[in-house]
């Protein structure tokens, strides 16, 4: 029997809330209870979090280009009070604290902007982002206490004055963060922001944890992390994480922010409606682009882990894909992080905030960048149709988060056409191959069965198969390859990507079914070319949305902005191919290179050995292991001097230091100043030498604390196996390499 799903129409009529329609009107942008409208067309925005105050100012433009190349359309950022205002009345907005300049840079890149102004932000910053003088003030924080509001009013006026020249370029403002039981306070904050000169078409607030939000005043935003640092070190994979690897119409999440609720003794409500509100669409701001690392618990999500959560949310009916974090960074000073010393349940690294994000702390792309940018290319090409399509769940669904035998799939459809979503991946407990899948899709005017014969679905499959998709006057009844994009041209090109282990078929509306061999040349079907790319090319696919739409293949890093100028960064000789619809082929692009790639091993000299024995524990707070204090780290850590080549300081090389190591905690110092740090989780550590302040003749030292064999901290399975193989303590420098990248652009 085929797996069956029946299209379910929208449960409520189309509505337009006051927000963006009657209040804070902005030409070309409006909101319905189903989707956002830009310039008269429904869109599915993709927002990515980047904290300008955690990224050097000279890197802003590049990070934003990397985001745009990843298919991000909106950059979201916290405005950390803590970073700006060490003392009352002395707020700084210079250097990489210049929020207005950041907004300008984002808009010039072709991105919209959402400011998350707090005043309480969290983001693993000390006191949740409150300066110490605010945290210590004798007021009831995060309430309408007049004393607290006086402080907030002053801060909002300072932000408002700074962003006044660019306020019309900001499309959204988030109030507070993870505030669960103060709806009237959110209304007060909105009023104070308005009085300070801040307004935007969209006002948002985080809604997870059963948050009580003021009706019609804020757009509720949800999230989803496949794992998290905020549970106990010995905790099993929590159901609140596991839920996100299934299709569902429950948008609330009782797990996100559990560490804060735990500290504040606030219970989370459970469950949630199909849509967050009859006034607003289902939208997210914190899909896990990665995961932060706490001392006691160090999850390391894979690219597929990250992509599966995002993929499921699209299938669930997401009208806005928002990631936290999309680009990592470095705290602008030590001791600005949340820690046991601040009363937080978790010790966070003092400086490094890599987050295992698609764009890491050093500005390098993680494999998740490629996994997500294919989804985002799909949303850019088909978002206008998809936004009109509610989500429908199949007749037979998994019985719970431990069900590893029932296929996970969903349909988004307007009743006539749509996309079938399949997700068959989860971490920690691998799924077996699903045998003999065939799907029955019941639409308003008929039904379809696909594929022609049952197929096995391999583990790791994330599919989005088109149903009754029309382009170039041709209707594809169904295809068993994932929709990527639609290229313009006299004969448009529908680009699909084959699923590993599933032979692609294309069925035409007239009943003809074609077996297609994936390759780099399209099949002509009347007025439509269909290009089915092989599964092995998926990580090399780029779709440039720069006023037009171009398909590129490259294993190297590509970046672009609103101008369409494509830049290349590579650790080897770069190669880029551009698809030419007129010749139906990929053509090698001409590249103007400013530098060549170099890579050499680094001579590592041990200056001081580590302590013969390190403690199993450095103390506990709230039952969780504490990180070693700085003075303890300095006493017990091994010290290594890294001898770098002279060219590593040349700006055009933009050199990277790649460190493969094992231990507990590490710091990289330049002339005695700690630039960044890391808790070991088994992954390679990458540091940008220019950002670290490396100059010719500077002393670069690596400080590494061993990890005791009996340590109670949680590390991923591979790292755990390595730790289990030692008798006393683990300390190793496996390899250190410095890489100078080739840089250039398409000409």
N, C-alpha and C positions, 0 to 999 in steps of 0.2 A: 504493500500500500504506500502511495506517495505521502510525503510529509505535506500537510495542508495548512494553508492560511487563507483567510477571507478578508478582503479589504474592508476596513472600518472607517466610515467618514468621520469628519470632525465632530466632536461631542458637543461643541458650542458654536453659535454663529460667529461670523467675523465681526470683531469689534475694534474700535480705535480708542484707546485710553486718552485721558487728558494729556498725559505726558507726551511731549514732542508734537502733539496735534493742536491743543489749545493753550498749552503752557510751554515756554522755552522753545518756541517754534524756530527751526533752522531750515532754510531753504534746501530742498533735496533730501531731507532725512525725516522719516516719520516711523511710528511704531504701531503695529497691530497686536492683537492677542495671539497671533500665529507666527509673525516674522517681522523683521526690520525691512524698511523700504528705502533704497538709495536711488535717487534720480528716477523715480517712477517704477523701479523693478525690485521685486523681493530679492534679498541677499541673505546668505548665511555667513556672517563675519567670523573671522578667526583672530582671536586676540592672544597675544603672548606677553608674559610678564618680564620686564627688564627694569632693574632698579638703577636709575641714572646715577645715584649717589654711591653705588657699589661698582661702577665702571668708570675708568679714566675718561675724562672728557674727550681726549683725542681719539678714543675708540668708539664714541657714540655713533658716528656716521657709519662705520664699518659694521657694528653690531646690528644697526637698523637695516642695512643692506642685506645682511645675512638672514634677518628675520623675513624681509620681503621675499628673498629668494626661496625661503622655506614655505611661502604661501600665506604668511601672516599678513593680515590687513589692518590690524589695530594693535598698537603697543599700549600696554597697561603698566602703570608704575605707582608704587607707594611714594608718598611724600613723608619721609621719616622726620618727625619733629626732633627726635634725638640727634640726627645727623646735622640738622640746621641750627640748633639753638642750645649750645652748651650752657649758656647763662641767660636768664630772663632779660629781654630787651636787647639782645645782641644776636639776632638771627642772621645767619650768613646765607647768601645765595650766589657766591662766586665759584669759579672753577667748576668742579663736577657737581656742585650744588645748584647750578644755574638752571632751575627748572624751566624757565621760559625759553632759554636757548635750546634745551632738550626738546621741548614741544616744537619749536621751529625746525629743528633738525629732523624730527620724525615726519613732519608734514612735507618738508622738502624731499624726503625719501619716498613719499607716496603712502604714508601710513596715517590712519586716524589715531587719536590719543584718548585714553581714559585715565584720569588722575584719581588715585585712591588716597584721599586726603586725611583719612583717619577721623579724629586726631590719634586714636589708638589704632595701630596698624598690625602689629605683631611682625610677621616676616622674620621670625627668629631674632628680632632685635631686642636689646635690653629694655626691660620694662614695657615690652610690647611696642616700643617706639616712643614712649614718654621720656623726655629728659629727666635726669635725676631730680632736678628742682621741682618738676611737676609731680613726679612720683611721690616725693616727700612732702608735698603741700598738704595741709590739713583740710582736705576736701573729700567729698564722696565722688571718686573718679567715675567717669562714664555714666553720669546721671545728670539731672537738671539742677544739681546743687549750684546755687548762685556763685559760690567761690570758684568752682570748677569751670563754670561757663565763662567767667571773667577771663580765665587763662586761655580757654579755647577761642574766645572772641578775639583776643590779642593775636593769637597764632593765625587764625583764619584771615585776619586783616593783613598780616604779613604775607601770607601766600597770595591773597587776592591782589595786593599791590604788585607783586612780582609777575603774576600771570595776566594782569590786565591787558597788556598789549597782544596777548595770544588767546584770550578767553574764547573768542569766536572760532578758534581752531580745535577746541577740545569738545569731543562729542559726548563724553560721559564723566560723571563724578561719582565715586563710591564714597559713601558715608560710613565711618567706623569700620569694624571688621569683627565677625563672629560675636556680635552682640545679640543675645538670645531673648532678653526679657524686658527691653526698654524701648518699646515702639514710640512712645511720646518723645523720648530723647532723640531718636532719629529725626523726628519732625523738627525738633529744636535745632539740631545740627544743620539741617537743610536751610532753615530760616537764617541761621548765623552765616552760613556760606553765602547765601544770597545777599545779605546785608554787607558782606565783605567784597561784593562784586563778582562772585563766582556763580555761574549758571551754565547749564548744558542741557541739550535735548533729552539726555538720559541721566536719571539719578538711580544709582544701584545700591544694593546692600546684599551681603551674604546671607543665605537663607537656610543653610544646612543646620543640623542639630535641632530641628523643630523651632527655629527662630520665629518669634512673634514680631512681624513686621507691620508697619502702618499701611493699611489698605490704600492702594492707588498712588502712594507717595514715592515708592521705590520699586524698581524692577528687581525681583528676587533672582539671585544668582546661586547656582549650585556647583558642585565639584565632584571629583572622584579620583581617589588614589588606589592603586593596586597593592600597595604596601606602604608602611609608614614607620617613622622612627619613634612615634609617640606612645607605642605600647611597650609593655615590659620586655626585657631582654629575652626571657625564656617563654614568651607568649607564642602560641601557635598562630598560624595564618588566620587572622581574624575574619569572621563573616562580613564585617563592614568593608573589608578590602576585596574579598572574594566576590561579593555582589556585583562588582563593576565589570566582571568578565562574562556577564549574562545580559541578555536583552530584557528590558523591564520598562514599565511606565511609572515606577516610583523614583522620584528625583531627589528626595531627601536622603541625607547620609548622616547616620548617628556617630560615625567614626571621626570625621574631620574635626579638628579642634578639640578632640577628647582630652588632650593634655591640658588645655586651658580650662575646660569645664571641670576637669579633675581638681585642678588647683583652686578653682573657685567654688567647688561643690555644687555645680549646676548640672542637673540631669537633662539628657537629650530626649526629645519626643521621638517616637518611632513611627516609621512609615510616612507616606506622603501621597498626594493625589497624582493622577495621571499627568496633569499639567499643574505648574506651580500656582497659577491663579487664573481665573476666568478673564482677567484683564491683560495678562502678559504671556509671552511665549516661554517655552522651556529653554533656559539659557544657562551657560556655565562660565565661570571665571577661574576655576581651579581644578581643571583636569591635570593630573600629575604629569608634567613634562619630564619628570625625574623624581628624585627624592633627596631631601637633606639627610645629613648623617649626624646622628647624635653619638655621644661617646658610648652609651650603653647598648645602642642598637644601630646597626649600619646596613640597612637594606641597599641593594644595588639593582634597580630594575633594568631589565634588558630592553633593547629597542622594541622588540615585539610585545613585551609587557605594556610599555607605554602606548604603543599603537593600538593594541587590542581594546584598551579602555576607551580611547578616543573613538575608535571604530564603532563600538557598541553604543556610545552616546549618539552618534549620527543615526544609527539604526533605530534608536529609541525615540527619535523625533527632535533632536537638538536643533534649535534655531540660532545658536551662537556657540561656537567652540572656543573656550577660553582656557589657556594653559598657565600653570604655575609650577615651576619657573620655565620660561622658554629660553632665557639666557642667564647664566650664572654670573657671579661677580665676587668681589672682595670687599669686606667691610672697610670703611674709610679710616679705621683706626682700631687698635686693640681694645678688648673688653667692651665692645659695643654689641655683643651677642647675648642672647638669653643663656642663663646658666643656673646651676644650683645656688650660686651666690645671690641671684636675684629672686630666688623663691620659685623658679621655674622647675618643673619636674625633670627636665633634660638638660644635659650639658652639650652645648653646640660649639663647634670649632670657633676660635676667637676671631679668625680673619677669613678663612676660605669659605665661600658660599657657592661652590660649584654646582651643587644640586643634581649632579649627573644629568644636567639639562641638555636639550638638543644643541645649544651653543654653550660650551663650557666656560668656566672661569677664565681660561687662557684664550678664549676666542676660537677654539677649535670645534669642529662639528662632530657630534656623536652620531652613531648609526641611527638613532631615533629621528634625526633631522630628515633623513631620506625616507624613513617609514611614514612620517607624518606629512611630508610635503606632497606625497602622492595623494593622500586623502584631501589635502587642501587644494590641489590642482583640480580634483573632482568637484569640490565645493565651488570653486571659482567658475568652472565651466557649466555645471548643472544646478547651481544653487538656486537660481530663479525658479526652476521647476520643483526642486526638492523642497523648497520652503512651503510650497502649496500642498505638500504631501504629508498627511498624518501617518503615524506609525501604527502598524497592526502586528500583533503577536500571533504565532501559530496556534493551532488547536491543541497540540500536545507540547507542553513546555517542561523544562527541567523541574524536578520536585523540590530542589533546594540547592544550596551552594556546593554540596558534596556530590551532586549528580554529575557523573563523568561519562554517562552513556547516551543521554538525550541530546540531540544536536541543538545547538544554539543558533537561532536565526530569526529574522524579522523581515517585514516588508514595509517600505514607504511608498505610498501610491496615492494618486488623486482619483482613483477608480478606473482609470483608463490605461495609464502607464505608471512606471515606477522603477524601483531598484530593490533587488533582493539582497539582503545582507546576511552573510554567514561569518560566524566567529568561532574558531575551534582552537583556542589557545588559552592557557593559563600558566602562571609560574608555580614553582614548588611541588605541584602534583601533576606531572605530565599527562596529557590526554592521549588515549589510543587513537588509531585511525578509526574514523567513522565509516562503517561499511554500507554500501548500497544506498546512497542518498539520491532521491528523486523528489521533486517539489511540485505541488499542485497549488497554483495561485488563482484565486477566484476574484475576479474584478466585476465591475458593475455590468459590463456587457458581454461577459464570457469568462472562460477560464483557460489557463495554459498549464501544460506539464513540461517540465524540463529537469535534466537534459533528455536526449532521445533514449538513453539507457542509463540505469543507475550508475553512479560514480562513487568511488571511495574518497572521502575527504581527509587528507593528511593532517596530522597535528601541525599547528602553525598557520593554518589557512585563515586569512582575513579577506573575504570576497565581497564585492558589490557588483552584482550582475544586473545589467539593464533588462527591463521588461517593456515591450512596446515603445521603444525609443525611436523617435523620428528625427532624421536629419538629412538634408540634401534631397528631400522628397522620397526617401527610403525609410521604411519602418522595420526596425530590428525587433522581431517578436520576442526574442530572448537570446542571450549569449552567456556562455560559461567562461567568461574572462572578465576581469574587473574593469569598469569604466574609469578612464583616467581624464581625458579631455577631449575637446572638439576643436580642431584647428580650422580657421577660416580659409576660404579660397573659392575659386570658381566651382571647384568640386571639393566640398569640405571633407576633412579627414577625421573620422572617429577613431580615437586611440584607446585601445584596450591593453591590459597586461594579463598574460596567462598566469594561472595559479600553478604553483609547483605541484606536479603529480596529477593534475587534472587536464585532460585533453580538451582544448577549446572547441566549442561548436557555436555556430551562428545560425539562428533560425529566422527566416524572412517571413513577413506577414502572410505571404501566399502559401506557406507550408513547407517551402524548400529548406532543408537543413544542410549546412556545409561544415565539413570537418576542416579546420584551419591549422596549418603548421605555423607556429609562431616564428617571426623573423623580423627583418628590418625593412621589408617591402610590403606595401598594402595590397589588399584585394579590392578590386573595383566592383562595386555592386550598384549598377545604374548610376545615379547622381551622387554616390557616396563612396569614398575610399574608406576601408576599414583596415587599420594597422594594428596587428596583434603582436605586441612585443613579447619576447621570451621572458619567463620568470626570472632568469638569471640577470637580466638587465635592470631589474627594478631599482636597485640601489644607485644606479647611474642616471636615473631619469630626473630631468628638470623641466618645468614648464614656466616660461617667463611671461608674466602678466605685466606688461609695461606699455599699455595703450593698445597693443596688439596681443598676439599670443603665439609663442614660439616653443617648439619642442627641441630640447637639447639632450645629448647623451655625454656624460663625462664622469669619470671617477674622481675628478678633482673638485675642489670647492669653487662654486660660482657665486657671485654676488651681483645684485643690480639695484638700481633705484628707479625713480619715476622717469628718468631720462631714457631708460632702456640700455644704458651703457653697461656691458657685462664685464666684470672683473674676474680674474682667475687667481687662485692661490693653490700651490701644489707642492708636495714634498718630493716630487720627481718631475720629469719632463711632462708638462701638461698636454692634454689632448681633449679637444671639444669637437663634437659633431652636431650639426644643426640640420633638422629635417626641412627639406624643401618640398612643399606640396606639389609644386608644378612639375618637378622631375620625379616625384614619388621616391625620394631617396635621401639618405643622410649625407651631408657634405662636410668635409673637414674644415673647420673654421681657421682663419688666419689669426695668429696670436702675436701681439706685440709684447715681448717680455722685457721687463725692467731688471730682472735678476734671475739667476739660475739656482736650482735646488742643490743643497749640500747637506750631507749628514755624516757625522763622525762619532765614534765612541768617545766618552769623556773619561779622562784619567781621574780616578777617585783615590784620594789619599786619606787614610784614617788618621785624624789628628788626636783623637781621644777615644778610648774604648768605652763601651757602655758599662754600667754597673754590673757586677758579677751576678747579682740577683735583684730583680725588680719585684715589687709587691704584686700579689694577686689582685689586690683591691686598693684603691686610694680613698676609700670612704664611700658612704652612700648618702643619698637624700631621697626621702619619700620611697625608700626601698630600691632605688636604682643606683647603679655604680656611678661614682663621680670621676671626672677627668682629673689627672694630676695637676696640681697647682703649678704655675710657671716656674717657681723656684725649685720645685721637686723635679720637674722636667729637665731643667738646666743641670741639676746635680746628677741625674741618672742616665741621660741620653748620650749616645755615641755621637761624635762629631767627625764629619768628613769634609775635606776640602776638595772642591771640584775645579779642575784646571781646564778652562774653556779656551777655544781658539779665538784669535783676535777678531775674526770676521763675525763672531756671535754678537758683537756690539754694533754692527753696521745696521742702521735703521732699515735699509731696503731689504735686508734678509728677514726681518721680523722673526728672529730665531726663537725656537721652542726648546725647552729642556724637558726631556722625557725620562722619567724616573720609574724603574720597576723595582719595587722594594717590598719588604715585609717587616712588620713590627706593630706598634701600637699607635703612636702619635709621631708626626714628623713636622719639622719647620724648615723652610728655606730662607736663608738670611744673606743679604748683600751688604758687605762692610759692617756686619754686626746687627743690621736692622732686619727684623723679621718681616718679610713681605707677605707670606701666606703660610697656611698650615693645613694639615690633613689628618684625618683618622683613617687608619688602614682598613680597607675592605676587600683587598685582593686586586683592585684595578690599578692600571698604570696612572701615574700622576704626571700631568703636563703643566708646565709653568711658562708663561711668556716672559722672556728675559728682558725685553724692552720695558714692559710694564713693571717688572721688578726693580727697575732702575739700574740694570747692569751697564757698566761702562768699562772701557779698557783699563785694566789694572785693578779693577774691583775684586775683592775677595768674596767668593761665593761658597757658603758652607751649608751642608745638609746635616740637620740634627735629628736623630732618630731614637726614639725610646722603644726598647724591646717590649714585647707582649708576653706576659707570663702564661705558661701552659695551662694553668687552671683559671685563667681570667673568666669572669662571668659575663663578659660582653658578648653580644650577638654579632657574628660576621656571616656573610654568605657561605654557601656550602663548600665551594672550592677553597676559600680562605680557611674555613673551619677544618677542612681535611689537612691543610698544610700545618695549621697550629697543632692539630692532634698528633702529628708526626714527630714533634719535638718533645724532649723530656723535661726541660726546665723553662726556657724562654725562646721566643722567636725573634730573630733580628737578621736581616739579610738585605744587601744591596745587590740585586740581580744584574742590573744593567743601567747605565746612564748614557743617554745619547743627546747630542745637540743637533737640531735640524734647522737649516736656513731654507726658507721656502722660495720657490719660484713665484714671481708675481707678474701680472700683466693684464691685458684686456683683449677682447675680440676686436678685430679691425676689419 
